[in-house]
Amino acid sequence: MPAPPARPGEPRGAAAAIAHGVTWLDHHHGAVTASFVLHALLGRADLPVDVVRPVIEHATSWLAEHGATAEASFVLTSLALRPDIPPDVAAVAVARARAWLDLHHRSPDSDFVLKALLTTPAGRPRTDLPPDVQQATLGYAVSWLRRHHVRPDAGFLLRPLLQRTDLPEETAALLVRQAHRWLARHHAAIGAGFVLHALLTRPDLPTEDVATTTRCAVTWLDRHGASTNAAHVLTALLVGAGRTARTDLPPDATEVVLRHAVSWLRHHPTAGARYLLQAALTRRDLPTEDAGEVVTLAQTWLDAHHQNFGARSLLSTLLARRDTGPSVVRCARGWLDVHHATTAASYVLTAALTHPRLTTEDAEAFAALAHRWLDVHLARDTASFVLKPLLARTDLSAGTMRTTIARARTWLDTYQGTANAPFVLGPLRIAEARAPDATAAPTTADDHTRPDSGGDAQPRTGDGTESDAGAAPTMPT
């Protein structure tokens, strides 16, 4: 029988269900069966702000009375995974979850509580647990997997454990073996993609395990290659640590993976496609025809999403190529109009200022944006990344070059003894020779330099490592 229509002023749909659930809890919050209502309410992302607090209070009150029962797993899980619970409540929830595991860690259903303690609401490994709770949770999780690693839901524990980099070597090796046993049974399941991604992104995965995982991944892609989740698996197959192209895949698998990647990109022009686009553009073994298509797809993506902060890596990569059109330059200007003051803007500025086919108007526009960036960041050592390509341009106006030279000298006054100083000094001397009317005295070879200074090497980061500022950078997303 259909429900009667709501009276004027009454909430409808989900809002009505939430309101009824809260009203029910006000009268029955002490009942054991209240765990199901609390679990459902706490698991909703659309819970109104004025409802969150009373529901959380009902949950903590319920746990104080029933926290040792099997049913408590529902409340503990949903409470621990809410991103908006107050820190004091979060601490209580963690302590109660640990106490619950001490009693129920052998239960097949304890994996829900274990997962809630191992991952953040965003799905990343938790690092905020007290050391004793973290150690106990990891121990219980590994023990659970020893007993239940072939169950379908074991994938939910394998993923967060494989993502951790702080596990003992023996434990990590055990988890890899268990993951492969699990994949042997469940590699065709859509959820296997999460386990494959977690395995492939482990920096310590031995070569033979890479080969085994890749074969499972190719089988999975043949079944699920058109799914949204396939992008994560494909990205992990194409690039490894440092976002550089992987070279450890079996040769017969590489062609299949590249084919799947291009096919996926054709059919998913979504905001999340940038990760796979970036990965595909790092591959030099992409067939020429496919490479051209990926560039076109990347430019189309930028036309729609170029103001997205995460577009910075894709912009930098495309600006460093010679087969991109003027739309990329236009998108870079649009991105910098919004994000020019951010630290990450230095990568886009560097790539833009070294782009081989800028018009004079574009060069002046990027120089103006670079100086807006320097207004904020000139006092930093890393300002050298932007100063170097600015000084190297020969098509800027005399006024822009005078300002650039003056700022380079100001920067050198502070950083003359650093590893990055020669990479500004070389282009500065050349710029001064081109602009003899610059206001300050020319810099001499004895100032701010060392014997091997020059203008072609790359600047260094603050820790002395080579920077990728002069080429297409590989930036964290």
Beta strands, then each sheet from edge to edge (+ up, - down):
end
